[in-house]
Amino acid sequence: MPVTLTLPPGVKADALALALGTLDPTVTLRRTALQARNARPVLMAVQSPGRGSYLFHDLRPEDAGDVAATIRAYLAAPDGWISDARPCGRLRYCLKLRIPAG
């Protein structure tokens, strides 16, 4: 299942992208502008066709492990809807919004 992970351009997002290193082969890292009202940089979107989408904010390079855990939880969840976010580590506190599939 293809997953797109979107990070904005910029030095802080560059550091997170570098820290992510090699992602699962089904994950594509895309760089484009992201905006959300009252969001704190760095923003990250996770999406896949036919699955729920997520927007996280206030991310740091040291969150790379939690990003990887979140992607694993996302891939394992029916329709991408993560019901138990504990495995996502700090990212469960960085969730800005989620959008159901469909």
C-alpha positions as a Markdown table, in Angstrom:
| # | Residue | x | y | z |
|---|---|---|---|---|
| 1 | Met | 0.0 | 0.0 | 0.0 |
| 2 | Pro | 1.6 | 3.3 | -1.1 |
| 3 | Val | 1.9 | 5.9 | 1.6 |
| 4 | Thr | 2.9 | 9.6 | 1.1 |
| 5 | Leu | 4.7 | 11.4 | 3.9 |
| 6 | Thr | 4.7 | 15.1 | 3.2 |
| 7 | Leu | 7.1 | 17.6 | 4.8 |
| 8 | Pro | 7.5 | 21.3 | 4.0 |
| 9 | Pro | 10.7 | 22.8 | 2.7 |
| 10 | Gly | 13.0 | 24.4 | 5.2 |
| 11 | Val | 15.9 | 23.7 | 7.5 |
| 12 | Lys | 13.9 | 22.2 | 10.4 |
| 13 | Ala | 12.0 | 19.9 | 8.0 |
| 14 | Asp | 15.3 | 19.0 | 6.2 |
| 15 | Ala | 16.7 | 17.8 | 9.6 |
| 16 | Leu | 13.7 | 15.6 | 10.1 |
| 17 | Ala | 13.8 | 14.2 | 6.6 |
| 18 | Leu | 17.5 | 13.4 | 7.0 |
| 19 | Ala | 16.8 | 11.8 | 10.4 |
| 20 | Leu | 14.1 | 9.6 | 8.8 |
| 21 | Gly | 16.8 | 8.0 | 6.7 |
| 22 | Thr | 15.6 | 5.1 | 4.6 |
| 23 | Leu | 11.8 | 4.7 | 4.9 |
| 24 | Asp | 9.8 | 1.6 | 4.1 |
| 25 | Pro | 9.8 | 1.1 | 0.3 |
| 26 | Thr | 6.0 | 1.7 | 0.2 |
| 27 | Val | 6.6 | 5.2 | 1.7 |
| 28 | Thr | 7.3 | 8.2 | -0.6 |
| 29 | Leu | 8.7 | 11.4 | 1.0 |
| 30 | Arg | 7.3 | 14.5 | -0.7 |
| 31 | Arg | 8.4 | 18.0 | 0.0 |
| 32 | Thr | 5.8 | 20.8 | -0.4 |
| 33 | Ala | 4.3 | 23.7 | 1.5 |
| 34 | Leu | 1.9 | 22.7 | 4.3 |
| 35 | Gln | -0.2 | 25.1 | 6.3 |
| 36 | Ala | -2.7 | 24.8 | 9.2 |
| 37 | Arg | -4.1 | 27.4 | 11.4 |
| 38 | Asn | -2.4 | 27.7 | 14.8 |
| 39 | Ala | 0.0 | 24.9 | 13.8 |
| 40 | Arg | 3.6 | 24.9 | 15.1 |
| 41 | Pro | 6.4 | 23.9 | 12.7 |
| 42 | Val | 7.4 | 21.4 | 11.5 |
| 43 | Leu | 4.2 | 20.0 | 9.9 |
| 44 | Met | 3.9 | 16.5 | 8.4 |
| 45 | Ala | 1.1 | 14.9 | 6.5 |
| 46 | Val | 0.5 | 11.2 | 6.2 |
| 47 | Gln | -1.9 | 9.9 | 3.5 |
| 48 | Ser | -2.7 | 7.0 | 1.2 |
| 49 | Pro | -5.5 | 6.4 | -1.3 |
| 50 | Gly | -8.7 | 5.1 | 0.4 |
| 51 | Arg | -7.3 | 5.5 | 3.9 |
| 52 | Gly | -7.6 | 8.2 | 6.6 |
| 53 | Ser | -5.2 | 11.1 | 6.5 |
| 54 | Tyr | -3.2 | 12.8 | 9.3 |
| 55 | Leu | -1.6 | 16.1 | 9.9 |
| 56 | Phe | 1.0 | 16.4 | 12.7 |
| 57 | His | 2.7 | 19.5 | 13.9 |
| 58 | Asp | 5.5 | 20.6 | 16.3 |
| 59 | Leu | 7.8 | 17.8 | 15.0 |
| 60 | Arg | 11.6 | 17.6 | 15.6 |
| 61 | Pro | 14.4 | 15.5 | 14.1 |
| 62 | Glu | 14.5 | 13.3 | 17.2 |
| 63 | Asp | 10.9 | 12.3 | 16.4 |
| 64 | Ala | 12.1 | 10.1 | 13.5 |
| 65 | Gly | 11.6 | 6.9 | 15.4 |
| 66 | Asp | 8.1 | 7.9 | 16.4 |
| 67 | Val | 7.4 | 8.8 | 12.8 |
| 68 | Ala | 8.4 | 5.3 | 11.7 |
| 69 | Ala | 6.3 | 3.7 | 14.5 |
| 70 | Thr | 3.3 | 5.9 | 13.4 |
| 71 | Ile | 3.7 | 4.8 | 9.8 |
| 72 | Arg | 3.7 | 1.1 | 10.9 |
| 73 | Ala | 0.6 | 1.7 | 13.0 |
| 74 | Tyr | -1.0 | 3.5 | 10.0 |
| 75 | Leu | -0.3 | 0.6 | 7.6 |
| 76 | Ala | -1.6 | -1.9 | 10.2 |
| 77 | Ala | -4.8 | 0.0 | 10.9 |
| 78 | Pro | -8.0 | -0.7 | 9.0 |
| 79 | Asp | -8.6 | 2.2 | 6.6 |
| 80 | Gly | -5.6 | 3.9 | 8.1 |
| 81 | Trp | -7.6 | 4.9 | 11.2 |
| 82 | Ile | -5.3 | 4.5 | 14.2 |
| 83 | Ser | -7.4 | 3.7 | 17.2 |
| 84 | Asp | -4.6 | 3.1 | 19.7 |
| 85 | Ala | -1.9 | 5.7 | 19.3 |
| 86 | Arg | 0.3 | 4.7 | 22.2 |
| 87 | Pro | 2.8 | 3.0 | 19.8 |
| 88 | Cys | 3.2 | 6.4 | 18.1 |
| 89 | Gly | 5.2 | 7.8 | 21.0 |
| 90 | Arg | 5.3 | 11.6 | 21.1 |
| 91 | Leu | 3.4 | 11.9 | 17.8 |
| 92 | Arg | 0.2 | 11.1 | 19.6 |
| 93 | Tyr | 0.5 | 14.5 | 21.2 |
| 94 | Cys | 1.4 | 16.2 | 18.0 |
| 95 | Leu | -1.7 | 15.3 | 16.1 |
| 96 | Lys | -3.3 | 18.4 | 14.6 |
| 97 | Leu | -6.1 | 16.7 | 12.6 |
| 98 | Arg | -7.2 | 13.5 | 11.1 |
| 99 | Ile | -9.5 | 13.1 | 8.1 |
| 100 | Pro | -11.5 | 9.8 | 7.7 |
| 101 | Ala | -11.2 | 7.9 | 4.4 |
| 102 | Gly | -13.7 | 8.5 | 1.7 |
